[in-house]
Amino acid sequence: MQKITDIKFIHDLFLSSSGVTTDTRRINKDNLFFALQGANFNANEFASKAIKQGCIASIVDDENYANEPGIYLVDNVLITLQKLANFHRNYFNIPVLGITGSNGKTTNKELIHSVLKTQYNTLATIGNLNNHIGVPLTLLRLTKEHEFAIIEMGANHQGEINLLCEITNPTHGYITNIGKAHLEGFGGIEGVKKGKTEMYRFLSGKHGEIFVNGDDPVLHDLAEANNKITFGTTKLYDTIGKDVTTNEMVEFKFTNRYGEKDWNKLPLVKTSIVGRYNFINCLAAACIGHYFKISDANIKKGIESYVPDNNRSQLLNTGHNQLLLDAYNANPNSMRAAIENFSKFNAENKWVILGDMFELGEYSFEEHEIIVEFLKTLDLQNVLLVGEEFSKVNNSNFKSFKSTEETKKYLIENKIINTTILIKGSRGMKMESLKEAL
């Protein structure tokens, strides 16, 4: 039995396949199966089954399962998958944009994709496949037809973004923001800064270019050593924007450094995105569009055609109430921005339902308490706080519930109608399940 160490051999197998799979429940004919191991599973056990189900080959790292033709043994299946993705990516001389940040990665990725695909055949991360497995799987979808790639990168500890950059080899980068996300894994806000800006350091070493919100002093200072393309509202940046939102949906205008400066002469971009905090995300997409020679008309078309889904800043009508559903995830920065934005909504009856924020570690109680204190400063009378962490905060102003199910029961028994309701919380809280009671 011989271990395969030549990544080109694996790449040749991949090129003769119909694509990679890591799940025997989702196999297409002639797939190449990678038998990944996890804390509670060992897919090596399914290597033979994968071939019987139509895979051309299986890649394993346990010699006990490398016992028949078509099963190839490697030192580590995950590392082999990552090396294969990097090997494959380097065949393509196209722009590759890496996106990371504490908030809004997926929304930014979708907006940028919506703009770029108006003129380029663009590959983009599907959903949030943005980790050490999802990024390689995305890169392995690259074909000779693609002219551009957008790769979302998520991280919850230091070193992870650098690893994903090593795999992806981006030519350009964009950090959406740096906030209080994954404080537990990063070890505090300074750890978040160090971890997220690994992309800046990687691209600086490769002479790549980054897109920077010039109005964000933290990001601007951290990007001092990089080649920058800038956007914002306060100076003569490469792309300049003006937020003219008057209702729930973001509306704005934009121009470039050398373009028309009379805002009255510039077209209005009407989005389907709720929340003024999303204005800067739209402007980032416009800036990246400008840089890659997308026409202003197509930038406008791309941004206007984007409709949020998957519980991200969605405005929904249930027949009884209007919901601002922003329940895909939450951290202290995104939570505060959502509440502040909602407090300015022009609605007669408003309720706020907030779920716990996860992965804050030793900072959890403090950050939940800060949110409760912030709520007290606003004219929001009807607030429900959901989860173990919010329940620990001593407050007499708002109702608290230990779980989402307990909250749902309360809402069923105490019907709310003709009301505009903000729902936000971390993914694990499953706050979207409250829709059924509203």
Backbone hydrogen bonds, N-H to C=O, Kabsch-Sander energy under -0.5 kcal/mol:
donor,donor_aa,acceptor,acceptor_aa,energy
4,I,73,L,-3.3
5,T,3,K,-0.6
7,I,5,T,-0.8
9,F,6,D,-0.6
10,I,6,D,-1.3
11,H,7,I,-2.5
12,D,8,K,-2.6
13,L,9,F,-2.0
14,F,10,I,-2.5
15,L,11,H,-2.8
16,S,12,D,-1.4
17,S,14,F,-1.4
18,S,30,D,-2.5
21,T,32,L,-2.3
26,R,23,D,-1.9
30,D,54,G,-2.8
31,N,28,N,-1.7
32,L,19,G,-2.6
33,F,31,N,-0.6
33,F,57,A,-2.5
34,F,21,T,-2.4
35,A,33,F,-0.6
35,A,59,I,-2.6
36,L,34,F,-1.6
38,G,41,F,-2.7
43,A,36,L,-2.0
45,E,42,N,-1.7
46,F,43,A,-1.9
47,A,44,N,-1.7
50,A,46,F,-2.5
51,I,47,A,-1.4
52,K,48,S,-2.1
53,Q,49,K,-1.8
54,G,51,I,-1.5
55,C,50,A,-2.3
56,I,31,N,-2.3
57,A,31,N,-0.8
58,S,70,G,-2.6
59,I,33,F,-3.0
60,V,58,S,-0.5
60,V,72,Y,-3.0
65,Y,62,D,-2.3
66,A,63,E,-0.8
67,N,65,Y,-1.3
71,I,68,E,-1.6
72,Y,58,S,-3.1
72,Y,70,G,-0.6
73,L,2,Q,-0.5
74,V,60,V,-2.7
80,T,76,N,-2.2
81,L,77,V,-2.5
82,Q,78,L,-2.2
83,K,79,I,-2.7
84,L,80,T,-2.6
85,A,81,L,-2.2
86,N,82,Q,-2.1
87,F,83,K,-2.7
88,H,84,L,-2.8
89,R,85,A,-2.7
90,N,86,N,-1.9
91,Y,88,H,-1.7
92,F,89,R,-2.0
93,N,91,Y,-0.6
94,I,92,F,-1.1
97,L,149,A,-2.9
98,G,96,V,-0.6
98,G,172,H,-2.6
99,I,151,I,-2.4
100,T,174,Y,-2.2
102,S,177,N,-1.9
108,N,104,G,-2.6
109,K,105,K,-2.6
110,E,106,T,-2.6
111,L,107,T,-2.4
112,I,108,N,-2.9
113,H,109,K,-2.5
114,S,110,E,-2.3
115,V,111,L,-1.6
116,L,112,I,-3.0
117,K,113,H,-2.5
118,T,115,V,-1.3
119,Q,116,L,-1.8
120,Y,116,L,-2.4
122,T,120,Y,-1.0
123,L,148,F,-2.7
125,T,150,I,-1.5
129,L,126,I,-1.8
130,N,128,N,-2.7
135,V,131,N,-2.8
137,L,133,I,-2.0
138,T,134,G,-2.1
139,L,135,V,-2.5
140,L,136,P,-1.9
141,R,138,T,-1.9
142,L,139,L,-1.7
146,H,143,T,-1.6
147,E,121,N,-3.3
148,F,121,N,-1.2
149,A,95,P,-1.8
150,I,123,L,-2.8
151,I,97,L,-3.0
151,I,149,A,-0.5
152,E,150,I,-0.6
153,M,99,I,-3.3
154,G,130,N,-3.0
160,E,157,H,-1.4
163,L,159,G,-1.9
164,L,160,E,-2.4
165,C,161,I,-2.3
166,E,162,N,-2.5
167,I,163,L,-2.0
168,T,164,L,-2.5
169,N,165,C,-3.5
171,T,96,V,-2.0
172,H,96,V,-2.1
173,G,209,E,-1.8
174,Y,98,G,-2.1
175,I,211,F,-0.7
176,T,100,T,-2.8
176,T,174,Y,-0.6
181,A,179,G,-1.8
184,E,359,E,-1.9
186,F,182,H,-2.4
187,G,183,L,-1.9
188,G,183,L,-1.6
192,V,188,G,-1.7
193,K,189,I,-2.4
194,K,190,E,-2.2
195,G,191,G,-2.7
196,K,192,V,-3.1
197,T,193,K,-2.0
198,E,195,G,-1.3
199,M,196,K,-1.3
201,R,197,T,-2.0
202,F,198,E,-2.3
203,L,199,M,-2.6
204,S,200,Y,-2.3
205,G,201,R,-1.7
206,K,202,F,-1.0
207,H,204,S,-0.9
208,G,203,L,-2.9
209,E,171,T,-1.8
210,I,227,N,-2.6
211,F,173,G,-2.6
212,V,229,I,-2.5
214,G,212,V,-1.0
214,G,231,F,-2.6
215,D,231,F,-0.6
216,D,213,N,-1.9
220,H,216,D,-2.6
221,D,217,P,-2.1
222,L,218,V,-2.2
223,A,219,L,-1.5
224,E,221,D,-1.4
226,N,223,A,-1.9
227,N,208,G,-0.7
228,K,226,N,-0.7
229,I,210,I,-2.5
231,F,212,V,-1.8
232,G,239,T,-1.4
237,Y,235,K,-2.1
239,T,230,T,-1.4
240,I,255,T,-2.4
241,G,232,G,-2.1
242,K,253,K,-2.5
244,V,242,K,-0.6
244,V,251,E,-2.2
247,N,249,M,-0.6
250,V,273,I,-2.8
252,F,269,V,-1.8
253,K,242,K,-2.1
255,T,240,I,-2.3
257,R,238,D,-1.8
259,G,256,N,-1.7
263,W,261,K,-1.0
265,K,262,D,-2.0
266,L,263,W,-1.0
269,V,252,F,-3.0
270,K,268,L,-0.7
271,T,250,V,-2.3
271,T,269,V,-0.7
272,S,306,Y,-0.6
274,V,313,S,-1.0
275,G,248,E,-1.6
278,N,275,G,-2.3
279,F,276,R,-2.0
282,C,278,N,-1.9
283,L,279,F,-2.3
284,A,280,I,-1.9
285,A,281,N,-1.7
286,A,282,C,-2.0
287,C,283,L,-2.5
288,I,284,A,-2.6
289,G,285,A,-2.2
290,H,286,A,-2.8
291,Y,287,C,-2.5
292,F,288,I,-1.7
293,K,290,H,-1.9
294,I,289,G,-3.0
299,I,295,S,-2.3
300,K,296,D,-2.5
301,K,297,A,-2.3
302,G,298,N,-2.8
303,I,299,I,-2.4
304,E,300,K,-2.4
305,S,301,K,-1.4
306,Y,302,G,-0.6
306,Y,303,I,-0.9
312,R,309,D,-1.2
313,S,311,N,-0.7
314,Q,325,L,-2.4
316,L,314,Q,-0.7
316,L,323,L,-3.0
318,T,316,L,-0.6
318,T,321,N,-2.8
319,G,321,N,-0.5
322,Q,419,T,-2.4
323,L,316,L,-3.4
323,L,321,N,-0.5
324,L,421,I,-3.3
325,L,314,Q,-2.7
325,L,323,L,-0.9
326,D,324,L,-0.8
326,D,423,I,-2.8
327,A,311,N,-0.8
328,Y,311,N,-1.2
335,M,331,N,-2.8
336,R,332,P,-2.0
337,A,333,N,-2.3
338,A,334,S,-2.2
339,I,335,M,-2.3
340,E,336,R,-2.8
341,N,337,A,-2.4
342,F,338,A,-2.4
343,S,339,I,-2.3
344,K,340,E,-0.6
344,K,341,N,-1.1
345,F,342,F,-1.8
347,A,345,F,-1.6
350,K,348,E,-0.5
351,W,420,T,-2.2
352,V,382,N,-2.4
353,I,422,L,-3.1
354,L,384,L,-2.6
355,G,424,K,-3.1
356,D,386,V,-1.2
363,Y,360,L,-2.3
364,S,361,G,-1.8
367,E,363,Y,-2.5
368,H,364,S,-2.4
369,E,365,F,-2.4
370,I,366,E,-2.2
371,I,367,E,-1.7
372,V,368,H,-2.0
373,E,369,E,-2.5
374,F,370,I,-2.3
375,L,371,I,-2.4
376,K,372,V,-1.5
377,T,373,E,-0.7
377,T,374,F,-1.1
378,L,375,L,-1.4
380,L,378,L,-1.8
381,Q,379,D,-0.5
382,N,350,K,-0.5
383,V,381,Q,-1.0
384,L,352,V,-3.0
385,L,399,K,-2.8
386,V,354,L,-3.1
387,G,401,F,-3.1
391,S,387,G,-1.8
392,K,388,E,-0.8
392,K,389,E,-0.9
393,V,389,E,-0.5
393,V,390,F,-1.1
395,N,393,V,-0.8
399,K,383,V,-1.3
401,F,385,L,-2.5
407,T,403,S,-1.6
408,K,404,T,-2.6
409,K,405,E,-2.2
410,Y,406,E,-1.8
411,L,407,T,-2.4
412,I,408,K,-2.2
413,E,409,K,-2.0
414,N,410,Y,-1.7
418,N,320,H,-3.0
420,T,349,N,-2.9
421,I,322,Q,-2.8
421,I,419,T,-0.5
422,L,351,W,-2.3
423,I,324,L,-2.5
423,I,421,I,-0.5
424,K,353,I,-2.2
425,G,326,D,-0.6
426,S,356,D,-2.3
429,M,426,S,-2.0
430,K,426,S,-0.5
430,K,427,R,-1.5
433,S,430,K,-1.7
434,L,431,M,-1.9
435,K,432,E,-1.7
436,E,433,S,-0.9
437,A,434,L,-1.5
438,L,435,K,-1.7
